Amino acid sequence: MSTQTPWPENTVARYLTVGGATVDIDELNMSRCTGCNEDDSDDRFVSRGNPLRRARRWAQEHAETCRAMPKPARPLEGHHLMDAAAYRAAAEHIVTKDTLSHGAIRPDDFRKAEILAQLAVSAAISETTRARGTETTQS
C-alpha cells in the first residue's frame, strides 16, 4: 500500500527510504532526507565531478539504510525553512570557500549563491510582512 505525496517545489528526483520517508534532490543538486533530515553537505564541498551524479549516489545510499519514518505534514504557507540571515550566510560561505580554494567562484557555485541570495531577500520580505501583521493585530 503506497500513498504518493506531491513533490516539494524545486525537487528534481526522489528516493524512497526503507523507513518510508523520502530523500529529495533539488534543482541545486542538494540531497536531503525528509525523515532524519540528514543531507549530503559533507560530500558536496569535497566531491569533484558531476554534481547530479554525486547527489543521486548519496541519495540512493542513504535511502537504502535510513529507517526514519516520514515526518507529519506541516503547513509551510508563508514560512521559509531558514531565515534571511541563514540564507545570506550560506551564500557568503559558498563565495568565500570558492575564492579561497580556487581563486575565483565556479559558475555552478555562483548560481547556487545567487539563488540563496534571492531566497534571503524573499525570506526577509516574509519576515517583515509577518512582523507588521503581528503589530497590526496587537494595536
N, CA, C and O atoms as a GROMACS GRO file, in nm:
protein
  556
    1MET      N    1   0.085  -0.118   0.000
    1MET     CA    2   0.000   0.000   0.000
    1MET      C    3   0.089   0.124   0.000
    1MET      O    4   0.170   0.142   0.090
    2SER      N    5   0.074   0.208  -0.100
    2SER     CA    6   0.157   0.325  -0.115
    2SER      C    7   0.071   0.447  -0.142
    2SER      O    8  -0.018   0.445  -0.226
    3THR      N    9   0.099   0.553  -0.068
    3THR     CA   10   0.030   0.679  -0.090
    3THR      C   11   0.132   0.778  -0.144
    3THR      O   12   0.228   0.812  -0.075
    4GLN      N   13   0.111   0.823  -0.265
    4GLN     CA   14   0.204   0.916  -0.325
    4GLN      C   15   0.170   1.057  -0.280
    4GLN      O   16   0.055   1.100  -0.288
    5THR      N   17   0.271   1.129  -0.231
    5THR     CA   18   0.252   1.267  -0.190
    5THR      C   19   0.308   1.359  -0.297
    5THR      O   20   0.397   1.319  -0.372
    6PRO      N   21   0.256   1.481  -0.306
    6PRO     CA   22   0.309   1.573  -0.406
    6PRO      C   23   0.455   1.608  -0.376
    6PRO      O   24   0.495   1.618  -0.260
    7TRP      N   25   0.532   1.624  -0.480
    7TRP     CA   26   0.672   1.659  -0.462
    7TRP      C   27   0.684   1.805  -0.420
    7TRP      O   28   0.609   1.890  -0.467
    8PRO      N   29   0.780   1.834  -0.331
    8PRO     CA   30   0.804   1.974  -0.295
    8PRO      C   31   0.851   2.053  -0.417
    8PRO      O   32   0.906   1.998  -0.511
    9GLU      N   33   0.828   2.181  -0.412
    9GLU     CA   34   0.873   2.269  -0.520
    9GLU      C   35   1.025   2.257  -0.536
    9GLU      O   36   1.096   2.244  -0.437
   10ASN      N   37   1.073   2.262  -0.657
   10ASN     CA   38   1.215   2.256  -0.693
   10ASN      C   39   1.278   2.118  -0.677
   10ASN      O   40   1.400   2.105  -0.691
   11THR      N   41   1.200   2.014  -0.649
   11THR     CA   42   1.252   1.878  -0.637
   11THR      C   43   1.262   1.816  -0.776
   11THR      O   44   1.165   1.816  -0.852
   12VAL      N   45   1.380   1.762  -0.808
   12VAL     CA   46   1.400   1.702  -0.940
   12VAL      C   47   1.409   1.550  -0.935
   12VAL      O   48   1.392   1.485  -1.038
   13ALA      N   49   1.434   1.493  -0.818
   13ALA     CA   50   1.439   1.347  -0.803
   13ALA      C   51   1.403   1.312  -0.660
   13ALA      O   52   1.423   1.391  -0.568
   14ARG      N   53   1.349   1.191  -0.643
   14ARG     CA   54   1.304   1.148  -0.510
   14ARG      C   55   1.331   1.000  -0.493
   14ARG      O   56   1.304   0.920  -0.583
   15TYR      N   57   1.386   0.963  -0.377
   15TYR     CA   58   1.416   0.823  -0.344
   15TYR      C   59   1.339   0.786  -0.218
   15TYR      O   60   1.333   0.864  -0.124
   16LEU      N   61   1.281   0.667  -0.216
   16LEU     CA   62   1.205   0.619  -0.101
   16LEU      C   63   1.299   0.544  -0.007
   16LEU      O   64   1.371   0.454  -0.049
   17THR      N   65   1.298   0.582   0.122
   17THR     CA   66   1.383   0.514   0.220
   17THR      C   67   1.314   0.388   0.271
   17THR      O   68   1.194   0.370   0.250
   18VAL      N   69   1.390   0.301   0.337
   18VAL     CA   70   1.331   0.178   0.390
   18VAL      C   71   1.232   0.208   0.502
   18VAL      O   72   1.145   0.126   0.531
   19GLY      N   73   1.244   0.325   0.565
   19GLY     CA   74   1.151   0.363   0.671
   19GLY      C   75   1.026   0.432   0.620
   19GLY      O   76   0.934   0.460   0.697
   20GLY      N   77   1.021   0.460   0.490
   20GLY     CA   78   0.903   0.521   0.432
   20GLY      C   79   0.914   0.670   0.406
   20GLY      O   80   0.824   0.729   0.346
   21ALA      N   81   1.024   0.733   0.450
   21ALA     CA   82   1.045   0.875   0.421
   21ALA      C   83   1.102   0.886   0.279
   21ALA      O   84   1.114   0.785   0.210
   22THR      N   85   1.138   1.004   0.238
   22THR     CA   86   1.199   1.022   0.106
   22THR      C   87   1.328   1.099   0.118
   22THR      O   88   1.349   1.176   0.212
   23VAL      N   89   1.416   1.078   0.021
   23VAL     CA   90   1.535   1.160   0.005
   23VAL      C   91   1.511   1.239  -0.123
   23VAL      O   92   1.497   1.181  -0.231
   24ASP      N   93   1.507   1.370  -0.111
   24ASP     CA   94   1.478   1.456  -0.225
   24ASP      C   95   1.605   1.524  -0.275
   24ASP      O   96   1.690   1.564  -0.196
   25ILE      N   97   1.615   1.536  -0.407
   25ILE     CA   98   1.723   1.611  -0.470
   25ILE      C   99   1.659   1.734  -0.533
   25ILE      O  100   1.564   1.722  -0.611
   26ASP      N  101   1.712   1.852  -0.499
   26ASP     CA  102   1.653   1.974  -0.553
   26ASP      C  103   1.729   2.022  -0.676
   26ASP      O  104   1.826   1.959  -0.719
   27GLU      N  105   1.685   2.133  -0.732
   27GLU     CA  106   1.745   2.182  -0.857
   27GLU      C  107   1.888   2.232  -0.839
   27GLU      O  108   1.956   2.258  -0.938
   28LEU      N  109   1.934   2.246  -0.715
   28LEU     CA  110   2.073   2.282  -0.690
   28LEU      C  111   2.159   2.158  -0.669
   28LEU      O  112   2.276   2.169  -0.633
   29ASN      N  113   2.100   2.040  -0.693
   29ASN     CA  114   2.167   1.910  -0.675
   29ASN      C  115   2.206   1.887  -0.529
   29ASN      O  116   2.310   1.828  -0.501
   30MET      N  117   2.122   1.932  -0.437
   30MET     CA  118   2.142   1.907  -0.295
   30MET      C  119   2.043   1.800  -0.252
   30MET      O  120   1.925   1.807  -0.286
   31SER      N  121   2.091   1.701  -0.178
   31SER     CA  122   2.006   1.591  -0.132
   31SER      C  123   1.976   1.607   0.016
   31SER      O  124   2.064   1.643   0.094
   32ARG      N  125   1.850   1.580   0.056
   32ARG     CA  126   1.812   1.587   0.197
   32ARG      C  127   1.708   1.481   0.224
   32ARG      O  128   1.615   1.461   0.145
   33CYS      N  129   1.725   1.412   0.338
   33CYS     CA  130   1.628   1.312   0.380
   33CYS      C  131   1.515   1.381   0.455
   33CYS      O  132   1.540   1.460   0.547
   34THR      N  133   1.391   1.352   0.417
   34THR     CA  134   1.277   1.415   0.484
   34THR      C  135   1.241   1.344   0.615
   34THR      O  136   1.157   1.392   0.690
   35GLY      N  137   1.305   1.231   0.642
   35GLY     CA  138   1.280   1.159   0.766
   35GLY      C  139   1.375   1.202   0.876
   35GLY      O  140   1.332   1.254   0.979
   36CYS      N  141   1.505   1.179   0.855
   36CYS     CA  142   1.605   1.210   0.959
   36CYS      C  143   1.667   1.347   0.940
   36CYS      O  144   1.741   1.393   1.027
   37ASN      N  145   1.639   1.414   0.829
   37ASN     CA  146   1.687   1.548   0.797
   37ASN      C  147   1.836   1.553   0.763
   37ASN      O  148   1.892   1.662   0.753
   38GLU      N  149   1.900   1.438   0.746
   38GLU     CA  150   2.041   1.438   0.707
   38GLU      C  151   2.052   1.482   0.561
   38GLU      O  152   1.961   1.459   0.482
   39ASP      N  153   2.165   1.544   0.528
   39ASP     CA  154   2.185   1.586   0.390
   39ASP      C  155   2.325   1.549   0.343
   39ASP      O  156   2.405   1.495   0.419
   40ASP      N  157   2.353   1.580   0.219
   40ASP     CA  158   2.482   1.544   0.160
   40ASP      C  159   2.583   1.657   0.168
   40ASP      O  160   2.676   1.661   0.087
   41SER      N  161   2.568   1.748   0.262
   41SER     CA  162   2.656   1.865   0.267
   41SER      C  163   2.802   1.829   0.292
   41SER      O  164   2.890   1.901   0.244
   42ASP      N  165   2.830   1.721   0.364
   42ASP     CA  166   2.969   1.682   0.386
   42ASP      C  167   3.037   1.644   0.255
   42ASP      O  168   3.154   1.675   0.234
   43ASP      N  169   2.964   1.576   0.166
   43ASP     CA  170   3.019   1.533   0.038
   43ASP      C  171   3.023   1.647  -0.064
   43ASP      O  172   3.107   1.646  -0.154
   44ARG      N  173   2.934   1.743  -0.050
   44ARG     CA  174   2.915   1.845  -0.152
   44ARG      C  175   3.041   1.928  -0.177
   44ARG      O  176   3.070   1.962  -0.291
   45PHE      N  177   3.115   1.960  -0.070
   45PHE     CA  178   3.226   2.053  -0.086
   45PHE      C  179   3.360   1.983  -0.114
   45PHE      O  180   3.458   2.050  -0.145
   46VAL      N  181   3.365   1.851  -0.103
   46VAL     CA  182   3.490   1.781  -0.130
   46VAL      C  183   3.484   1.701  -0.259
   46VAL      O  184   3.587   1.657  -0.310
   47SER      N  185   3.365   1.681  -0.311
   47SER     CA  186   3.347   1.597  -0.429
   47SER      C  187   3.371   1.675  -0.557
   47SER      O  188   3.332   1.791  -0.570
   48ARG      N  189   3.435   1.610  -0.649
   48ARG     CA  190   3.454   1.668  -0.782
   48ARG      C  191   3.369   1.590  -0.880
   48ARG      O  192   3.318   1.483  -0.846
   49GLY      N  193   3.353   1.641  -0.998
   49GLY     CA  194   3.276   1.569  -1.099
   49GLY      C  195   3.133   1.618  -1.108
   49GLY      O  196   3.102   1.729  -1.065
   50ASN      N  197   3.049   1.535  -1.164
   50ASN     CA  198   2.910   1.570  -1.191
   50ASN      C  199   2.830   1.583  -1.061
   50ASN      O  200   2.814   1.483  -0.991
   51PRO      N  201   2.780   1.703  -1.027
   51PRO     CA  202   2.708   1.721  -0.901
   51PRO      C  203   2.578   1.641  -0.892
   51PRO      O  204   2.542   1.594  -0.785
   52LEU      N  205   2.507   1.626  -1.004
   52LEU     CA  206   2.383   1.549  -1.000
   52LEU      C  207   2.413   1.401  -0.976
   52LEU      O  208   2.341   1.334  -0.902
   53ARG      N  209   2.516   1.350  -1.038
   53ARG     CA  210   2.554   1.210  -1.018
   53ARG      C  211   2.592   1.187  -0.871
   53ARG      O  212   2.552   1.086  -0.812
   54ARG      N  213   2.668   1.281  -0.811
   54ARG     CA  214   2.706   1.271  -0.671
   54ARG      C  215   2.582   1.274  -0.582
   54ARG      O  216   2.572   1.195  -0.489
   55ALA      N  217   2.489   1.364  -0.611
   55ALA     CA  218   2.367   1.376  -0.531
   55ALA      C  219   2.283   1.248  -0.541
   55ALA      O  220   2.229   1.202  -0.441
   56ARG      N  221   2.273   1.193  -0.660
   56ARG     CA  222   2.196   1.068  -0.677
   56ARG      C  223   2.261   0.951  -0.603
   56ARG      O  224   2.192   0.870  -0.541
   57ARG      N  225   2.393   0.944  -0.610
   57ARG     CA  226   2.463   0.835  -0.541
   57ARG      C  227   2.439   0.845  -0.390
   57ARG      O  228   2.407   0.745  -0.326
   58TRP      N  229   2.454   0.967  -0.334
   58TRP     CA  230   2.432   0.985  -0.190
   58TRP      C  231   2.287   0.951  -0.155
   58TRP      O  232   2.262   0.882  -0.056
   59ALA      N  233   2.192   1.000  -0.234
   59ALA     CA  234   2.050   0.976  -0.206
   59ALA      C  235   2.018   0.827  -0.207
   59ALA      O  236   1.947   0.778  -0.119
   60GLN      N  237   2.069   0.755  -0.305
   60GLN     CA  238   2.044   0.611  -0.314
   60GLN      C  239   2.103   0.538  -0.195
   60GLN      O  240   2.036   0.454  -0.134
   61GLU      N  241   2.229   0.568  -0.161
   61GLU     CA  242   2.294   0.501  -0.048
   61GLU      C  243   2.220   0.530   0.083
   61GLU      O  244   2.200   0.440   0.164
   62HIS      N  245   2.180   0.655   0.102
   62HIS     CA  246   2.109   0.691   0.225
   62HIS      C  247   1.972   0.624   0.230
   62HIS      O  248   1.932   0.572   0.335
   63ALA      N  249   1.901   0.624   0.119
   63ALA     CA  250   1.766   0.565   0.114
   63ALA      C  251   1.770   0.415   0.145
   63ALA      O  252   1.674   0.362   0.202
   64GLU      N  253   1.877   0.348   0.109
   64GLU     CA  254   1.888   0.204   0.134
   64GLU      C  255   1.904   0.169   0.281
   64GLU      O  256   1.877   0.056   0.320
   65THR      N  257   1.947   0.265   0.364
   65THR     CA  258   1.975   0.234   0.504
   65THR      C  259   1.894   0.314   0.605
   65THR      O  260   1.884   0.273   0.721
   66CYS      N  261   1.836   0.427   0.566
   66CYS     CA  262   1.765   0.514   0.661
   66CYS      C  263   1.632   0.451   0.702
   66CYS      O  264   1.550   0.416   0.616
   67ARG      N  265   1.610   0.438   0.832
   67ARG     CA  266   1.487   0.379   0.883
   67ARG      C  267   1.392   0.485   0.942
   67ARG      O  268   1.292   0.450   1.004
   68ALA      N  269   1.424   0.611   0.922
   68ALA     CA  270   1.339   0.718   0.976
   68ALA      C  271   1.201   0.716   0.911
   68ALA      O  272   1.188   0.695   0.790
   69MET      N  273   1.101   0.737   0.992
   69MET     CA  274   0.963   0.745   0.942
   69MET      C  275   0.941   0.883   0.882
   69MET      O  276   1.011   0.978   0.917
   70PRO      N  277   0.846   0.896   0.791
   70PRO     CA  278   0.815   1.028   0.737
   70PRO      C  279   0.764   1.120   0.847
   70PRO      O  280   0.691   1.076   0.936
   71LYS      N  281   0.803   1.246   0.841
   71LYS     CA  282   0.753   1.343   0.939
   71LYS      C  283   0.610   1.379   0.903
   71LYS      O  284   0.574   1.379   0.785
   72PRO      N  285   0.528   1.411   1.004
   72PRO     CA  286   0.392   1.454   0.972
   72PRO      C  287   0.394   1.583   0.892
   72PRO      O  288   0.482   1.667   0.909
   73ALA      N  289   0.298   1.598   0.805
   73ALA     CA  290   0.290   1.720   0.723
   73ALA      C  291   0.266   1.840   0.812
   73ALA      O  292   0.195   1.831   0.913
   74ARG      N  293   0.326   1.951   0.775
   74ARG     CA  294   0.303   2.076   0.848
   74ARG      C  295   0.288   2.187   0.746
   74ARG      O  296   0.353   2.186   0.642
   75PRO      N  297   0.202   2.281   0.775
   75PRO     CA  298   0.184   2.390   0.679
   75PRO      C  299   0.306   2.480   0.674
   75PRO      O  300   0.357   2.523   0.778
   76LEU      N  301   0.352   2.508   0.554
   76LEU     CA  302   0.466   2.598   0.537
   76LEU      C  303   0.424   2.728   0.470
   76LEU      O  304   0.508   2.812   0.437
   77GLU      N  305   0.296   2.745   0.450
   77GLU     CA  306   0.248   2.862   0.378
   77GLU      C  307   0.294   2.989   0.448
   77GLU      O  308   0.264   3.011   0.566
   78GLY      N  309   0.366   3.073   0.376
   78GLY     CA  310   0.412   3.199   0.431
   78GLY      C  311   0.535   3.186   0.520
   78GLY      O  312   0.578   3.285   0.579
   79HIS      N  313   0.592   3.068   0.531
   79HIS     CA  314   0.709   3.048   0.616
   79HIS      C  315   0.822   2.991   0.532
   79HIS      O  316   0.800   2.913   0.440
   80HIS      N  317   0.943   3.032   0.564
   80HIS     CA  318   1.060   2.980   0.496
   80HIS      C  319   1.128   2.878   0.587
   80HIS      O  320   1.115   2.885   0.709
   81LEU      N  321   1.200   2.784   0.527
   81LEU     CA  322   1.268   2.683   0.606
   81LEU      C  323   1.384   2.743   0.685
   81LEU      O  324   1.418   2.693   0.793
   82MET      N  325   1.445   2.849   0.634
   82MET     CA  326   1.553   2.918   0.705
   82MET      C  327   1.517   3.067   0.707
   82MET      O  328   1.436   3.112   0.626
   83ASP      N  329   1.577   3.141   0.799
   83ASP     CA  330   1.552   3.285   0.799
   83ASP      C  331   1.649   3.354   0.703
   83ASP      O  332   1.742   3.292   0.650
   84ALA      N  333   1.627   3.483   0.682
   84ALA     CA  334   1.705   3.558   0.584
   84ALA      C  335   1.855   3.554   0.615
   84ALA      O  336   1.937   3.540   0.524
   85ALA      N  337   1.891   3.565   0.743
   85ALA     CA  338   2.032   3.565   0.781
   85ALA      C  339   2.099   3.432   0.746
   85ALA      O  340   2.215   3.430   0.704
   86ALA      N  341   2.027   3.322   0.763
   86ALA     CA  342   2.084   3.190   0.732
   86ALA      C  343   2.108   3.176   0.581
   86ALA      O  344   2.210   3.120   0.540
   87TYR      N  345   2.014   3.224   0.499
   87TYR     CA  346   2.034   3.218   0.354
   87TYR      C  347   2.154   3.304   0.312
   87TYR      O  348   2.236   3.262   0.230
   88ARG      N  349   2.165   3.425   0.370
   88ARG     CA  350   2.278   3.513   0.338
   88ARG      C  351   2.410   3.446   0.377
   88ARG      O  352   2.507   3.449   0.300
   89ALA      N  353   2.413   3.386   0.496
   89ALA     CA  354   2.536   3.321   0.543
   89ALA      C  355   2.575   3.205   0.452
   89ALA      O  356   2.693   3.186   0.423
   90ALA      N  357   2.477   3.128   0.406
   90ALA     CA  358   2.505   3.016   0.316
   90ALA      C  359   2.563   3.066   0.184
   90ALA      O  360   2.658   3.008   0.131
   91ALA      N  361   2.506   3.174   0.130
   91ALA     CA  362   2.557   3.231   0.004
   91ALA      C  363   2.700   3.282   0.022
   91ALA      O  364   2.785   3.258  -0.063
   92GLU      N  365   2.725   3.352   0.132
   92GLU     CA  366   2.859   3.404   0.159
   92GLU      C  367   2.960   3.291   0.177
   92GLU      O  368   3.075   3.303   0.134
   93HIS      N  369   2.918   3.182   0.240
   93HIS     CA  370   3.006   3.067   0.260
   93HIS      C  371   3.050   3.008   0.126
   93HIS      O  372   3.168   2.976   0.108
   94ILE      N  373   2.958   2.994   0.034
   94ILE     CA  374   2.991   2.939  -0.098
   94ILE      C  375   3.092   3.028  -0.169
   94ILE      O  376   3.191   2.978  -0.224
   95VAL      N  377   3.068   3.158  -0.169
   95VAL     CA  378   3.157   3.252  -0.237
   95VAL      C  379   3.295   3.250  -0.172
   95VAL      O  380   3.397   3.244  -0.242
   96THR      N  381   3.300   3.256  -0.039
   96THR     CA  382   3.428   3.258   0.032
   96THR      C  383   3.506   3.129   0.010
   96THR      O  384   3.626   3.133  -0.016
   97LYS      N  385   3.438   3.016   0.020
   97LYS     CA  386   3.503   2.885   0.002
   97LYS      C  387   3.566   2.875  -0.136
   97LYS      O  388   3.682   2.836  -0.148
   98ASP      N  389   3.492   2.910  -0.239
   98ASP     CA  390   3.544   2.901  -0.376
   98ASP      C  391   3.660   2.998  -0.398
   98ASP      O  392   3.760   2.962  -0.461
   99THR      N  393   3.647   3.118  -0.346
   99THR     CA  394   3.751   3.218  -0.366
   99THR      C  395   3.880   3.174  -0.299
   99THR      O  396   3.989   3.190  -0.355
  100LEU      N  397   3.869   3.119  -0.178
  100LEU     CA  398   3.989   3.075  -0.107
  100LEU      C  399   4.052   2.952  -0.171
  100LEU      O  400   4.175   2.943  -0.180
  101SER      N  401   3.970   2.857  -0.216
  101SER     CA  402   4.027   2.732  -0.268
  101SER      C  403   4.060   2.737  -0.417
  101SER      O  404   4.150   2.666  -0.462
  102HIS      N  405   3.989   2.817  -0.495
  102HIS     CA  406   4.010   2.818  -0.641
  102HIS      C  407   4.059   2.954  -0.693
  102HIS      O  408   4.098   2.964  -0.809
  103GLY      N  409   4.058   3.055  -0.610
  103GLY     CA  410   4.097   3.188  -0.656
  103GLY      C  411   3.984   3.263  -0.724
  103GLY      O  412   3.996   3.382  -0.752
  104ALA      N  413   3.875   3.194  -0.752
  104ALA     CA  414   3.757   3.254  -0.815
  104ALA      C  415   3.638   3.163  -0.788
  104ALA      O  416   3.654   3.047  -0.751
  105ILE      N  417   3.520   3.217  -0.807
  105ILE     CA  418   3.400   3.136  -0.785
  105ILE      C  419   3.365   3.060  -0.912
  105ILE      O  420   3.365   3.117  -1.021
  106ARG      N  421   3.335   2.932  -0.898
  106ARG     CA  422   3.297   2.849  -1.013
  106ARG      C  423   3.155   2.884  -1.057
  106ARG      O  424   3.073   2.923  -0.974
  107PRO      N  425   3.125   2.871  -1.187
  107PRO     CA  426   2.993   2.910  -1.237
  107PRO      C  427   2.876   2.839  -1.168
  107PRO      O  428   2.775   2.902  -1.138
  108ASP      N  429   2.888   2.708  -1.140
  108ASP     CA  430   2.777   2.638  -1.076
  108ASP      C  431   2.757   2.686  -0.933
  108ASP      O  432   2.644   2.697  -0.886
  109ASP      N  433   2.867   2.716  -0.862
  109ASP     CA  434   2.854   2.768  -0.726
  109ASP      C  435   2.804   2.912  -0.727
  109ASP      O  436   2.734   2.954  -0.635
  110PHE      N  437   2.841   2.989  -0.831
  110PHE     CA  438   2.788   3.125  -0.842
  110PHE      C  439   2.636   3.121  -0.850
  110PHE      O  440   2.567   3.201  -0.786
  111ARG      N  441   2.584   3.029  -0.930
  111ARG     CA  442   2.438   3.016  -0.945
  111ARG      C  443   2.374   2.977  -0.813
  111ARG      O  444   2.268   3.030  -0.778
  112LYS      N  445   2.436   2.885  -0.738
  112LYS     CA  446   2.382   2.846  -0.607
  112LYS      C  447   2.380   2.966  -0.513
  112LYS      O  448   2.281   2.988  -0.443
  113ALA      N  449   2.490   3.042  -0.510
  113ALA     CA  450   2.496   3.160  -0.423
  113ALA      C  451   2.392   3.263  -0.464
  113ALA      O  452   2.331   3.327  -0.378
  114GLU      N  453   2.371   3.279  -0.593
  114GLU     CA  454   2.272   3.373  -0.644
  114GLU      C  455   2.131   3.333  -0.599
  114GLU      O  456   2.052   3.418  -0.557
  115ILE      N  457   2.098   3.204  -0.607
  115ILE     CA  458   1.967   3.156  -0.564
  115ILE      C  459   1.950   3.174  -0.414
  115ILE      O  460   1.843   3.216  -0.368
  116LEU      N  461   2.054   3.144  -0.336
  116LEU     CA  462   2.047   3.162  -0.191
  116LEU      C  463   2.026   3.310  -0.156
  116LEU      O  464   1.953   3.342  -0.063
  117ALA      N  465   2.091   3.399  -0.230
  117ALA     CA  466   2.073   3.543  -0.206
  117ALA      C  467   1.929   3.585  -0.236
  117ALA      O  468   1.871   3.666  -0.164
  118GLN      N  469   1.871   3.529  -0.343
  118GLN     CA  470   1.731   3.559  -0.375
  118GLN      C  471   1.638   3.506  -0.266
  118GLN      O  472   1.541   3.572  -0.229
  119LEU      N  473   1.668   3.387  -0.214
  119LEU     CA  474   1.587   3.332  -0.104
  119LEU      C  475   1.600   3.418   0.021
  119LEU      O  476   1.503   3.432   0.096
  120ALA      N  477   1.718   3.476   0.044
  120ALA     CA  478   1.737   3.564   0.159
  120ALA      C  479   1.646   3.686   0.149
  120ALA      O  480   1.585   3.727   0.247
  121VAL      N  481   1.638   3.744   0.030
  121VAL     CA  482   1.551   3.860   0.009
  121VAL      C  483   1.405   3.821   0.030
  121VAL      O  484   1.330   3.892   0.098
  122SER      N  485   1.364   3.708  -0.026
  122SER     CA  486   1.227   3.661  -0.011
  122SER      C  487   1.193   3.634   0.135
  122SER      O  488   1.085   3.670   0.182
  123ALA      N  489   1.286   3.571   0.208
  123ALA     CA  490   1.264   3.542   0.350
  123ALA      C  491   1.255   3.671   0.430
  123ALA      O  492   1.173   3.681   0.521
  124ALA      N  493   1.339   3.770   0.397
  124ALA     CA  494   1.336   3.898   0.468
  124ALA      C  495   1.202   3.968   0.447
  124ALA      O  496   1.146   4.025   0.541
  125ILE      N  497   1.152   3.965   0.325
  125ILE     CA  498   1.021   4.026   0.297
  125ILE      C  499   0.912   3.954   0.376
  125ILE      O  500   0.824   4.018   0.433
  126SER      N  501   0.918   3.822   0.378
  126SER     CA  502   0.819   3.743   0.451
  126SER      C  503   0.825   3.773   0.601
  126SER      O  504   0.722   3.787   0.666
  127GLU      N  505   0.948   3.782   0.655
  127GLU     CA  506   0.965   3.812   0.798
  127GLU      C  507   0.909   3.951   0.830
  127GLU      O  508   0.842   3.968   0.932
  128THR      N  509   0.935   4.049   0.744
  128THR     CA  510   0.885   4.184   0.766
  128THR      C  511   0.733   4.187   0.760
  128THR      O  512   0.668   4.251   0.842
  129THR      N  513   0.676   4.118   0.662
  129THR     CA  514   0.530   4.112   0.648
  129THR      C  515   0.466   4.049   0.771
  129THR      O  516   0.365   4.099   0.821
  130ARG      N  517   0.525   3.939   0.819
  130ARG     CA  518   0.471   3.874   0.940
  130ARG      C  519   0.481   3.965   1.060
  130ARG      O  520   0.388   3.973   1.140
  131ALA      N  521   0.594   4.037   1.074
  131ALA     CA  522   0.613   4.127   1.187
  131ALA      C  523   0.511   4.241   1.182
  131ALA      O  524   0.455   4.278   1.285
  132ARG      N  525   0.486   4.294   1.064
  132ARG     CA  526   0.386   4.401   1.050
  132ARG      C  527   0.246   4.350   1.082
  132ARG      O  528   0.167   4.422   1.142
  133GLY      N  529   0.216   4.228   1.042
  133GLY     CA  530   0.086   4.168   1.072
  133GLY      C  531   0.067   4.152   1.221
  133GLY      O  532  -0.044   4.171   1.272
  134THR      N  533   0.174   4.115   1.292
  134THR     CA  534   0.168   4.100   1.438
  134THR      C  535   0.146   4.235   1.503
  134THR      O  536   0.067   4.246   1.597
  135GLU      N  537   0.215   4.340   1.454
  135GLU     CA  538   0.198   4.474   1.510
  135GLU      C  539   0.055   4.523   1.491
  135GLU      O  540  -0.003   4.582   1.582
  136THR      N  541  -0.002   4.499   1.374
  136THR     CA  542  -0.138   4.542   1.345
  136THR      C  543  -0.238   4.470   1.435
  136THR      O  544  -0.333   4.531   1.484
  137THR      N  545  -0.216   4.342   1.457
  137THR     CA  546  -0.305   4.263   1.541
  137THR      C  547  -0.301   4.310   1.685
  137THR      O  548  -0.403   4.309   1.754
  138GLN      N  549  -0.182   4.352   1.732
  138GLN     CA  550  -0.166   4.393   1.872
  138GLN      C  551  -0.220   4.533   1.896
  138GLN      O  552  -0.248   4.568   2.011
  139SER      N  553  -0.235   4.615   1.793
  139SER     CA  554  -0.280   4.754   1.809
  139SER      C  555  -0.425   4.763   1.848
  139SER      O  556  -0.477   4.873   1.866
   0.00000   0.00000   0.00000
